[in-house]
Amino acid sequence: MPVSRSRALLILLALSFIGLFVQRPSPVYAATFNVTNTNTTGAGSLRNAIEAANVTPALDLIEFHIPGSGVHHHSDDGTAGHHSAR
């Protein structure tokens, strides 16, 4: 027995509504790189994490674990190699 057009629409709407509440899987990251200081270069720096992430072909995650309280700032004057962090 064929399904009527209105019944098919009702089923489609119900499935769409249910889809709003279904938890989607979290993205899978190839690697996680940690920023642990505000240095402009070297191990633990943001630049180091970005450069390492750019080498991998997959999606990566950069996490910040800079010790100390307060807001940490990183600035870039727009020219390559001229970053400052405090």
Secondary structure, DSSP 4 states (H G I P E B T S, - for coil): -PPPHHHHHHHHHHHHHHHTTSPPPPPPPS-EEEE-S--SSSTTSHHHHHHHHHHSSS--EEEE---SSS---EEE-SSTT-EEE-
